[in-house]
């Protein structure tokens, strides 16, 4: 059995993310790092229904250490971020409806109080690359050099944190920001 603190953390946070509607169905993935070991969600499985034995353990170089399933197809994205950002210990990639709606429409999400301070008024959006591709992994890793969260055009978002739950909370916050901005734009276009 694969019941380490990392695998339990993945399962608990996966339930939370799924219960909030941030990654419906079998969408999304997440990982947590401890030193040179990364626990990552399995490929093709709902974040809300994982068991510890479903979680895959990888070395920071991508070698499978434990787990009976295949790791998420986005595993290289996670590993590249960890290699570039020593402060990041958790990563959550979601397909939440409002943030993904902005991403699919090519519309920027405004940076609000509560998000990392920056002179840039909008959250960074990277160009579309196929899921699981090396191009996507490099684009996200580079985009997160100065940011804690990034929007993936036509795809969703990736949030990071000093631990996995902090990354999940950031993804949830960005979804609420996108929802509020969507409602605000709709209401401002309405005639009373």
C-alpha positions in Angstrom: 0.0 0.0 0.0 1.2 3.5 -0.8 0.0 5.4 2.3 2.6 8.1 2.9 1.8 11.6 4.2 2.2 12.8 0.6 -0.4 10.4 -0.8 -2.8 11.1 2.0 -2.4 14.9 1.3 -3.1 14.4 -2.4 -6.3 12.5 -1.6 -7.6 15.0 0.9 -6.8 18.0 -1.2 -8.3 16.2 -4.3 -11.5 15.7 -2.4 -11.6 19.4 -1.5 -10.8 20.6 -5.1 -13.4 18.3 -6.5 -16.1 19.3 -3.9 -15.6 22.9 -4.9 -16.3 22.2 -8.6 -12.8 23.2 -9.6 -12.0 20.0 -11.5 -15.2 18.3 -12.6 -15.2 14.7 -13.9 -11.7 13.4 -14.5 -10.2 16.8 -15.2 -7.3 18.4 -13.5 -4.2 17.2 -11.6 -2.1 18.0 -8.6 1.2 17.2 -7.0 3.1 17.8 -3.8 6.8 17.7 -3.2 8.9 16.6 -0.3 12.7 17.1 -1.0 13.3 15.2 -4.3 10.1 13.1 -4.2 6.9 14.2 -5.9 3.5 12.6 -5.3 1.2 13.2 -8.3 -2.4 12.3 -9.2 -2.9 9.4 -11.6 -3.9 9.8 -15.2 -7.6 9.6 -16.0 -9.0 9.6 -12.5 -11.3 11.9 -10.7 -9.6 14.1 -8.1 -12.5 13.5 -5.7 -12.3 9.7 -5.6 -8.6 8.8 -5.3 -7.3 6.3 -2.8 -3.7 6.5 -1.5 -2.7 3.5 -3.6 -3.8 5.4 -6.7 -1.3 8.2 -6.2 2.0 7.9 -8.0 5.4 8.8 -6.5 8.1 10.1 -8.8 11.6 11.3 -8.3 12.2 14.9 -9.3 13.8 13.6 -12.5 10.6 11.7 -13.4 11.5 8.1 -12.4 8.5 6.2 -11.0 9.2 5.3 -7.4 5.8 3.8 -6.4 2.2 3.5 -7.4 0.3 1.1 -9.6 -1.2 3.6 -12.0 0.3 5.9 -14.6 1.1 9.5 -13.5 -0.9 12.4 -14.8 0.0 13.2 -18.4 1.0 16.6 -17.1 3.7 15.2 -14.8 6.5 17.0 -16.7 4.8 20.4 -16.2 4.8 19.7 -12.4 8.5 18.5 -12.4 9.6 21.5 -14.4 7.9 24.0 -12.0 9.5 22.3 -9.0 13.0 22.4 -10.6 12.6 26.2 -11.3 10.9 27.2 -8.1 12.4 25.8 -4.9 9.8 27.6 -2.8 6.9 25.7 -4.5 5.9 22.6 -2.6 2.4 22.1 -4.1 0.8 22.5 -7.6 -2.9 22.4 -8.6 -4.0 22.4 -12.2 -7.8 22.9 -12.5 -10.4 23.3 -15.2 -12.8 25.4 -13.1 -15.7 26.9 -15.2 -15.2 30.6 -14.8 -11.4 30.7 -15.0 -11.4 28.2 -17.9 -14.2 30.3 -19.6 -11.9 33.3 -19.5 -9.0 31.2 -20.8 -11.1 29.8 -23.7 -12.4 33.3 -24.6 -8.9 34.7 -24.5 -10.1 37.2 -21.9 -7.7 38.3 -19.1 -8.6 38.0 -15.4 -7.9 41.2 -13.5 -5.4 41.0 -10.6 -7.2 41.9 -7.4 -6.2 42.3 -3.8 -5.2 38.9 -2.4 -3.2 37.9 -5.4 0.6 38.4 -5.7 1.5 42.1 -6.1 2.6 43.1 -9.5 2.7 46.1 -11.7 0.8 44.0 -14.3 -3.0 44.5 -13.9 -4.0 41.1 -15.2 -3.0 37.5 -14.4 -0.5 36.1 -16.9 -1.9 33.9 -19.6 0.3 31.6 -21.6 -0.3 30.4 -25.2 -2.1 27.1 -25.8 0.0 23.9 -26.2 -1.4 20.4 -26.2 -1.9 18.9 -22.7 1.0 16.8 -21.7 3.4 18.3 -24.2 6.9 19.4 -23.4 6.0 22.8 -24.9 3.2 23.3 -22.3 5.5 22.2 -19.5 8.2 24.7 -20.5 5.7 27.5 -21.1 4.0 27.1 -17.7 7.3 26.7 -15.9 8.7 29.9 -17.5 5.4 31.7 -16.9 5.5 30.8 -13.2 9.0 32.2 -12.6 7.5 35.5 -11.4 3.9 34.4 -10.6 2.1 32.0 -8.3 -0.8 31.3 -10.6 -1.0 31.3 -14.4 -3.9 31.0 -16.9 -3.5 28.5 -19.7 -5.2 29.7 -22.9 -8.0 27.4 -23.9 -7.2 25.1 -21.0 -7.5 26.2 -17.4 -5.1 27.4 -14.7 -2.1 26.3 -12.7 -1.7 27.5 -9.1 1.3 27.0 -6.8 1.8 27.2 -3.1 4.2 26.6 -0.2 2.1 23.5 0.4 -0.6 21.7 -1.6 -3.6 23.1 0.3 -2.3 26.7 -0.3 -2.1 26.0 -4.0 -5.7 24.6 -3.9 -6.9 27.7 -2.0 -5.2 30.0 -4.6 -7.0 28.1 -7.4 -10.3 28.5 -5.6 -9.7 32.2 -5.1 -8.9 32.8 -8.7 -12.1 30.9 -9.7 -14.1 33.3 -7.4 -12.3 36.3 -8.9 -13.1 35.1 -12.4 -16.8 34.5 -11.4 -17.1 38.0 -9.8 -15.5 39.6 -12.9 -17.8 37.7 -15.2 -20.9 38.7 -13.2 -19.7 42.3 -13.1 -19.2 42.5 -16.8 -22.6 41.0 -17.5 -24.3 43.4 -15.2 -22.4 46.4 -16.5 -23.7 45.6 -20.0 -27.3 45.4 -18.9 -29.8 48.2 -19.4 -31.9 49.0 -16.4 
